[in-house]
Amino acid sequence: MRTRLLAAGAIMAASALLLAGCSAGSSSSSSTDSVNTSPDGKGKSITLWDYEDDTSAMGIAWKASIAEFEKETGATVKFEAKSFEGIRSTASQVLNSDAAPDILEYNKGNATAGLLASQGLLSNLDSAVAAYGWDKKLAPSLQTTAKYDEKGIMGSGSYYGIPNYGEFVDVYYNKDMFAKYNITVPTTFDQFEAALKTFKDNGITPLAESAAEYPLGQLFYQLALSNATRKWVTDYQTYTGTVDFHDADFTFAANTIKDWVDKGYISSSVTGLKAEDAGTAFEAGTNPIFYSGSWWYGRFTKEITNFQWSSFLFPGSTMAPGSSGNLWVVPENSKNKDLAYKFIDITMSAPIQALIGNNGGIPVAATASDITDPKSKELIDNFNTLTARDGLAFYPDWPTPTFYDQLNGGLQELVNGSKTPADFLTEIGGQYQTGVDTIKKG
């Protein structure tokens, strides 16, 4: 590693960075001569992929961005909705072919955007960043996930993607069910466990979960973060120190997941469920608690109509999974790069940023006065509380390209009882280290 990724205090200094669009220096020294910021798209088209639900904040914003882009450029957008898993699992193959889109939404981090950048599959965006001034709209910590070095490690090097929203993992809860059983919003871990017990004692499985995909991996990481230090996160995410998967933090997380399954707080059936299953179970009122990302917030505001709900930060912890949002990336095989760059710029514009903020998203370059929706303000307040205490810890699967699947597979074994917590930690610890060693060797 040539840079320390998570210097203390570097993670988003609360709302001023997100809503005022504070300036930040760019490492780019590329010429802007090759970027046309007013491309003529008449008679042309671009293919765009994303995996946002139409009712989410980003889905609403991207739809408006497409309309504005077609109006400004005269080009046509060939939009193709994809699934998160579909893009993640096939990106390397598809982007290395003639079937590559001109622009797509892609996950950030060493294991995803970093991997594609190191493989030469993504366009270097330094010239576009300089031409459009996107670096002036992105806080330094948001730039962390936009830059990758030659090994695909985030935090330094060139720009290979542009985020235009932030995200974090929060506890969604059914306010009506909490009220029915006289449960107050917990502020400590013990109170949280007491709430889980109350629901189970009344015949209700409290946690909406899935282990075939996230969010069980996020919950495992959050439990490990409960007493972890910033150095612990830095070592884990950036390979700057030894990571012991049998330390107190990982051990607590594994033992707690197993304990919650044994007590019925998490159903053993989650081994075959996906994120959509968990989210819709919460929407249906089946499970009163759903621990997952802010990307669900806008969707819940539109789709939950039969009960009151809200969210709170995971109690007893100063940190939580979170980062910039996903990235707009331009494949190296894109046939219309200038038009792709123009589309990115439109998503960074004030009207689109306001749309994100007023529909349950967390904009990176909006004006505070443009955010008028009360529930959106609630979400952003939680995020600002987290970032003010340097609480963004990125995501558990980021360190290596294969760790997302390995972590989910290990958690499935932990939940179904085929592995003990200790054996589970040994397995994923070995997989983590093998992946890190491979990256370090280049």
C-alpha positions as CSV (number, residue, x, y, z in Angstrom):
1,M,0.0,0.0,0.0
2,R,1.2,3.4,-1.0
3,T,-1.3,5.4,1.0
4,R,-3.2,5.1,4.2
5,L,-6.9,5.0,3.3
6,L,-8.7,5.9,6.5
7,A,-6.8,8.7,8.2
8,A,-8.5,9.7,11.4
9,G,-11.1,12.4,10.9
10,A,-11.0,12.0,7.1
11,I,-14.5,10.5,6.7
12,M,-17.0,13.2,5.8
13,A,-17.3,16.0,8.2
14,A,-21.1,15.9,8.4
15,S,-23.6,17.8,6.5
16,A,-21.4,20.6,5.2
17,L,-19.5,18.2,3.0
18,L,-22.6,16.5,1.7
19,L,-25.1,19.3,1.3
20,A,-22.9,22.3,0.5
21,G,-20.6,20.5,-2.0
22,C,-17.4,21.6,-0.3
23,S,-14.4,21.7,-2.6
24,A,-11.6,19.2,-2.5
25,G,-8.3,19.0,-4.3
26,S,-7.8,16.6,-7.2
27,S,-4.9,14.4,-7.8
28,S,-5.5,14.6,-11.5
29,S,-3.0,16.4,-13.8
30,S,-4.5,15.1,-17.0
31,S,-5.2,17.4,-20.0
32,T,-8.8,18.4,-20.7
33,D,-8.2,18.7,-24.4
34,S,-9.7,15.4,-25.2
35,V,-13.0,16.0,-23.4
36,N,-15.8,17.7,-25.1
37,T,-18.2,19.1,-22.5
38,S,-20.8,20.1,-25.1
39,P,-21.1,16.9,-27.2
40,D,-23.6,16.8,-30.1
41,G,-25.6,13.6,-29.7
42,K,-28.0,14.0,-32.7
43,G,-28.3,10.7,-34.4
44,K,-26.4,9.0,-31.6
45,S,-27.3,6.8,-28.7
46,I,-25.7,5.5,-25.5
47,T,-26.4,2.3,-23.7
48,L,-26.8,2.7,-19.9
49,W,-27.1,0.1,-17.2
50,D,-28.2,0.5,-13.6
51,Y,-29.7,-1.7,-10.9
52,E,-31.9,0.8,-9.0
53,D,-35.5,0.2,-8.3
54,D,-37.7,2.7,-10.2
55,T,-39.2,4.0,-6.9
56,S,-35.9,4.5,-5.1
57,A,-34.3,7.9,-4.8
58,M,-31.6,7.0,-7.3
59,G,-34.1,5.4,-9.7
60,I,-36.2,8.5,-9.7
61,A,-33.1,10.7,-10.2
62,W,-31.6,8.6,-13.0
63,K,-34.9,8.7,-14.9
64,A,-34.9,12.5,-14.7
65,S,-31.3,12.5,-15.7
66,I,-32.0,10.5,-18.8
67,A,-34.8,12.9,-19.8
68,E,-32.5,16.0,-19.3
69,F,-29.6,14.3,-21.1
70,E,-31.7,13.6,-24.2
71,K,-33.0,17.1,-24.1
72,E,-29.6,18.7,-23.8
73,T,-27.6,16.5,-26.2
74,G,-30.2,15.2,-28.7
75,A,-28.9,11.7,-28.1
76,T,-31.0,8.7,-27.2
77,V,-30.5,6.6,-24.1
78,K,-30.9,2.9,-24.5
79,F,-31.6,2.0,-20.8
80,E,-31.2,-1.5,-19.6
81,A,-32.2,-2.4,-16.0
82,K,-29.9,-5.0,-14.5
83,S,-29.7,-6.7,-11.1
84,F,-26.9,-6.0,-8.7
85,E,-25.9,-9.6,-8.8
86,G,-26.1,-9.8,-12.5
87,I,-23.7,-6.9,-13.1
88,R,-21.4,-7.9,-10.3
89,S,-21.0,-11.5,-11.5
90,T,-20.5,-10.8,-15.2
91,A,-18.9,-7.4,-15.4
92,S,-15.3,-8.6,-16.2
93,Q,-16.5,-10.7,-19.1
94,V,-19.1,-8.3,-20.5
95,L,-17.0,-5.2,-20.2
96,N,-14.2,-7.0,-22.1
97,S,-16.5,-7.5,-25.1
98,D,-18.4,-5.6,-27.7
99,A,-21.5,-6.0,-25.6
100,A,-20.2,-3.4,-23.0
101,P,-22.5,-0.5,-22.3
102,D,-21.4,3.1,-22.7
103,I,-22.0,3.8,-19.0
104,L,-23.1,1.8,-16.0
105,E,-23.7,2.0,-12.3
106,Y,-21.1,-0.2,-10.5
107,N,-20.2,-1.0,-6.9
108,K,-17.2,0.7,-5.4
109,G,-14.3,-0.8,-3.6
110,N,-11.2,-2.8,-4.2
111,A,-13.1,-6.0,-5.0
112,T,-15.3,-4.4,-7.6
113,A,-14.5,-1.1,-9.3
114,G,-10.9,-1.5,-8.3
115,L,-10.6,-4.9,-9.8
116,L,-12.1,-3.7,-13.1
117,A,-9.8,-0.6,-13.1
118,S,-6.7,-2.9,-12.6
119,Q,-7.8,-5.1,-15.5
120,G,-8.0,-2.1,-17.8
121,L,-11.7,-2.4,-18.3
122,L,-12.7,1.1,-17.1
123,S,-11.8,4.5,-18.6
124,N,-9.5,6.8,-16.7
125,L,-11.7,9.8,-15.8
126,D,-9.0,12.2,-14.8
127,S,-9.5,14.4,-17.9
128,A,-13.3,14.4,-17.4
129,V,-13.0,15.3,-13.7
130,A,-10.8,18.2,-14.6
131,A,-13.0,19.4,-17.4
132,Y,-16.3,19.2,-15.4
133,G,-14.9,20.1,-12.0
134,W,-16.4,17.1,-10.3
135,D,-13.6,17.1,-7.8
136,K,-14.9,20.5,-6.5
137,K,-18.2,18.8,-5.7
138,L,-16.8,15.7,-4.0
139,A,-15.6,15.7,-0.4
140,P,-12.2,14.1,0.1
141,S,-13.7,11.0,1.7
142,L,-16.1,10.5,-1.2
143,Q,-13.1,10.7,-3.6
144,T,-11.6,7.7,-1.7
145,T,-13.9,5.3,-3.5
146,A,-13.5,7.0,-6.8
147,K,-9.7,6.6,-7.1
148,Y,-7.7,3.5,-7.6
149,D,-4.0,2.7,-8.1
150,E,-2.5,0.3,-10.6
151,K,-3.3,-2.7,-8.3
152,G,-7.0,-1.6,-7.9
153,I,-6.6,-0.4,-4.3
154,M,-8.8,2.5,-3.5
155,G,-7.8,5.9,-2.1
156,S,-5.0,7.0,-4.5
157,G,-4.2,7.0,-8.2
158,S,-6.6,8.1,-10.9
159,Y,-10.4,8.5,-11.0
160,Y,-12.2,5.5,-12.4
161,G,-15.7,6.3,-11.2
162,I,-17.9,9.2,-9.9
163,P,-20.3,8.9,-6.9
164,N,-23.2,11.3,-6.6
165,Y,-24.8,10.1,-3.4
166,G,-23.7,8.8,0.0
167,E,-25.0,5.7,1.8
168,F,-24.8,3.9,5.1
169,V,-26.5,1.0,7.0
170,D,-29.2,1.8,9.4
171,V,-31.8,-0.1,11.5
172,Y,-35.3,0.2,10.0
173,Y,-38.1,-0.5,12.4
174,N,-41.9,-0.9,12.4
175,K,-43.1,1.9,14.7
176,D,-46.6,0.4,15.0
177,M,-45.2,-3.0,16.2
178,F,-42.8,-1.4,18.6
179,A,-45.7,0.6,20.1
180,K,-47.9,-2.5,20.3
181,Y,-45.4,-4.3,22.5
182,N,-44.3,-1.2,24.4
183,I,-40.8,-1.2,23.0
184,T,-38.9,2.0,22.9
185,V,-36.1,2.8,20.4
186,P,-33.0,1.1,21.9
187,T,-30.0,3.2,22.6
188,T,-27.7,0.4,23.9
189,F,-26.9,-3.0,22.7
190,D,-28.6,-4.6,25.7
191,Q,-31.8,-2.7,25.0
192,F,-31.6,-3.9,21.4
193,E,-31.3,-7.5,22.4
194,A,-34.2,-7.0,24.9
195,A,-36.4,-5.7,22.0
196,L,-35.5,-8.8,20.0
197,K,-36.5,-11.0,22.9
198,T,-39.8,-9.3,23.4
199,F,-40.8,-9.8,19.8
200,K,-39.8,-13.5,19.9
201,D,-41.6,-14.0,23.2
202,N,-44.7,-12.8,21.4
203,G,-44.3,-15.3,18.5
204,I,-42.6,-12.8,16.1
205,T,-39.2,-13.4,14.4
206,P,-37.8,-9.9,14.8
207,L,-35.1,-9.6,12.1
208,A,-35.8,-9.6,8.4
209,E,-32.6,-11.2,7.0
210,S,-31.0,-13.0,4.1
211,A,-27.8,-14.9,3.8
212,A,-27.8,-15.9,0.1
213,E,-27.0,-12.2,-0.4
214,Y,-26.6,-9.2,1.9
215,P,-27.7,-8.0,4.5
216,L,-26.6,-10.7,7.0
217,G,-23.0,-10.0,6.1
218,Q,-23.6,-6.4,7.0
219,L,-25.0,-7.3,10.3
220,F,-22.1,-9.6,11.1
221,Y,-19.7,-6.7,10.3
222,Q,-21.7,-4.3,12.4
223,L,-21.5,-6.6,15.3
224,A,-17.8,-6.8,14.9
225,L,-17.7,-3.0,14.7
226,S,-19.5,-2.7,18.1
227,N,-16.2,-2.4,20.0
228,A,-13.7,-2.1,17.2
229,T,-11.3,0.8,16.7
230,R,-10.6,2.9,13.7
231,K,-7.2,1.1,13.3
232,W,-9.1,-2.2,13.2
233,V,-11.1,-1.0,10.3
234,T,-8.1,0.5,8.5
235,D,-6.1,-2.8,8.9
236,Y,-9.0,-4.8,7.6
237,Q,-9.8,-2.6,4.6
238,T,-6.4,-1.5,3.5
239,Y,-4.0,-4.3,4.6
240,T,-1.9,-2.0,6.8
241,G,-1.8,-4.4,9.7
242,T,-2.4,-8.0,10.8
243,V,-6.1,-9.0,10.8
244,D,-7.0,-11.7,13.3
245,F,-10.3,-13.3,12.6
246,H,-10.3,-14.9,16.0
247,D,-9.9,-11.6,17.9
248,A,-12.5,-10.4,20.3
249,D,-14.5,-8.3,17.7
250,F,-14.9,-11.0,15.1
251,T,-15.5,-13.7,17.7
252,F,-18.3,-11.5,19.3
253,A,-19.9,-11.1,15.9
254,A,-19.9,-14.8,15.0
255,N,-21.1,-15.9,18.4
256,T,-23.9,-13.3,18.4
257,I,-25.2,-14.4,15.0
258,K,-25.2,-18.0,16.1
259,D,-26.9,-17.1,19.4
260,W,-29.6,-15.0,17.6
261,V,-30.3,-17.9,15.3
262,D,-30.6,-20.3,18.2
263,K,-33.0,-18.0,20.0
264,G,-35.1,-17.5,16.9
265,Y,-34.3,-13.8,16.5
266,I,-33.0,-14.7,13.0
267,S,-34.8,-17.5,11.1
268,S,-32.7,-20.4,9.9
269,S,-34.5,-20.1,6.5
270,V,-32.5,-17.0,5.7
271,T,-29.8,-19.3,4.1
272,G,-31.9,-19.5,1.0
273,L,-33.2,-15.9,0.9
274,K,-31.9,-12.8,-1.0
275,A,-31.9,-9.2,-0.1
276,E,-35.2,-8.5,-1.9
277,D,-36.8,-11.2,0.2
278,A,-35.7,-9.6,3.4
279,G,-36.7,-6.1,2.3
280,T,-40.1,-7.1,1.2
281,A,-40.7,-9.1,4.4
282,F,-40.1,-5.9,6.3
283,E,-42.4,-4.0,3.9
284,A,-45.1,-6.7,4.5
285,G,-44.9,-6.2,8.3
286,T,-43.7,-9.8,8.7
287,N,-40.5,-8.8,10.6
288,P,-40.4,-5.6,12.6
289,I,-36.7,-4.9,12.2
290,F,-34.5,-4.7,9.0
291,Y,-30.9,-3.8,9.2
292,S,-29.7,-2.6,5.8
293,G,-28.7,0.3,3.7
294,S,-30.0,3.8,3.1
295,W,-30.7,2.8,-0.5
296,W,-34.0,1.2,0.8
297,Y,-35.2,4.4,2.3
298,G,-36.8,6.0,-0.7
299,R,-38.4,2.8,-1.7
300,F,-39.9,2.3,1.7
301,T,-41.4,5.8,1.7
302,K,-43.3,4.8,-1.5
303,E,-44.2,1.2,-0.8
304,I,-45.0,1.0,2.9
305,T,-48.5,2.2,3.3
306,N,-50.0,0.0,6.1
307,F,-47.8,1.0,9.0
308,Q,-45.6,3.7,10.4
309,W,-41.8,3.2,10.2
310,S,-38.6,5.0,10.9
311,S,-34.9,4.2,11.5
312,F,-32.1,4.5,14.0
313,L,-28.4,4.0,14.1
314,F,-27.3,0.6,15.4
315,P,-27.2,1.1,19.2
316,G,-24.0,0.8,21.2
317,S,-21.6,1.4,18.3
318,T,-19.9,4.5,17.0
319,M,-19.3,3.0,13.6
320,A,-21.4,1.4,10.8
321,P,-21.0,0.2,7.3
322,G,-21.1,3.1,4.9
323,S,-19.3,5.1,2.2
324,S,-20.0,7.0,-0.9
325,G,-22.7,5.5,-3.1
326,N,-22.2,3.4,-6.1
327,L,-20.2,4.8,-9.0
328,W,-20.9,5.8,-12.5
329,V,-18.2,4.2,-14.5
330,V,-17.4,4.4,-18.3
331,P,-16.1,1.1,-19.8
332,E,-12.9,1.4,-21.8
333,N,-14.9,-0.1,-24.7
334,S,-17.5,2.6,-24.5
335,K,-18.1,4.0,-28.0
336,N,-19.5,7.4,-26.8
337,K,-17.3,8.5,-23.9
338,D,-18.0,12.2,-24.2
339,L,-21.7,11.6,-24.1
340,A,-21.2,9.3,-21.1
341,Y,-19.3,12.0,-19.3
342,K,-22.1,14.5,-20.0
343,F,-24.6,12.1,-18.5
344,I,-22.5,11.9,-15.3
345,D,-22.4,15.7,-15.1
346,I,-26.1,15.9,-15.3
347,T,-26.5,13.6,-12.3
348,M,-24.3,16.0,-10.4
349,S,-26.4,19.0,-11.2
350,A,-28.4,20.9,-8.6
351,P,-31.9,19.7,-9.7
352,I,-30.9,16.1,-9.8
353,Q,-29.1,16.3,-6.5
354,A,-32.3,17.8,-4.9
355,L,-34.3,14.9,-6.4
356,I,-32.0,12.4,-4.7
357,G,-32.3,14.3,-1.4
358,N,-36.1,14.7,-1.4
359,N,-36.8,11.1,-2.3
360,G,-34.8,9.4,0.5
361,G,-31.3,9.5,-0.9
362,I,-28.2,11.3,0.4
363,P,-26.9,13.7,-2.2
364,V,-23.3,14.7,-2.4
365,A,-23.6,18.2,-3.9
366,A,-27.1,19.5,-3.0
367,T,-27.9,22.8,-1.4
368,A,-29.3,22.3,2.1
369,S,-32.3,24.5,1.4
370,D,-33.3,22.3,-1.5
371,I,-34.0,19.4,0.8
372,T,-37.6,19.9,2.0
373,D,-38.9,16.4,2.6
374,P,-39.2,15.6,6.4
375,K,-38.3,11.9,6.1
376,S,-35.4,12.7,3.9
377,K,-34.1,15.1,6.5
378,E,-34.5,12.4,9.1
379,L,-32.3,10.0,7.0
380,I,-29.7,12.7,6.4
381,D,-29.6,13.6,10.1
382,N,-28.8,10.0,11.0
383,F,-26.0,10.0,8.4
384,N,-24.6,13.3,9.6
385,T,-24.6,11.9,13.2
386,L,-22.6,8.9,12.0
387,T,-20.1,10.9,9.9
388,A,-19.6,13.5,12.6
389,R,-18.1,10.8,14.8
390,D,-15.9,9.4,12.0
391,G,-18.2,6.4,11.8
392,L,-18.2,5.2,8.2
393,A,-16.4,1.8,8.1
394,F,-17.0,0.8,4.5
395,Y,-18.3,-2.7,3.8
396,P,-17.2,-6.2,4.9
397,D,-16.8,-7.6,1.4
398,W,-14.6,-4.8,0.0
399,P,-11.1,-6.2,0.7
400,T,-11.0,-8.9,-2.0
401,P,-12.8,-9.7,-5.2
402,T,-14.2,-13.0,-3.9
403,F,-15.0,-12.1,-0.3
404,Y,-18.6,-11.2,-0.9
405,D,-19.5,-14.7,-2.0
406,Q,-17.1,-16.3,0.6
407,L,-18.6,-14.3,3.5
408,N,-22.2,-15.2,2.4
409,G,-21.3,-18.8,2.0
410,G,-19.7,-18.9,5.4
411,L,-22.6,-17.3,7.1
412,Q,-25.0,-19.8,5.5
413,E,-22.9,-22.6,7.1
414,L,-23.0,-20.7,10.4
415,V,-26.7,-20.3,10.3
416,N,-27.5,-23.8,9.3
417,G,-25.2,-25.2,12.0
418,S,-22.8,-27.0,9.7
419,K,-19.9,-24.8,11.0
420,T,-19.3,-23.6,14.5
421,P,-18.5,-19.9,15.0
422,A,-14.8,-20.7,15.5
423,D,-14.7,-22.9,12.3
424,F,-16.6,-20.2,10.4
425,L,-14.0,-17.6,11.4
426,T,-11.1,-19.9,10.5
427,E,-12.6,-20.4,7.0
428,I,-13.4,-16.8,6.1
429,G,-10.1,-15.7,7.7
430,G,-8.2,-17.9,5.4
431,Q,-10.1,-16.8,2.4
432,Y,-9.6,-13.2,3.3
433,Q,-5.9,-13.6,3.7
434,T,-5.5,-15.5,0.4
435,G,-7.3,-12.8,-1.4
436,V,-5.2,-10.0,0.2
437,D,-2.0,-11.9,-0.5
438,T,-3.0,-12.2,-4.2
439,I,-3.7,-8.5,-4.4
440,K,-0.4,-7.5,-2.7
441,K,1.5,-9.7,-5.2
442,G,-0.1,-7.7,-8.0
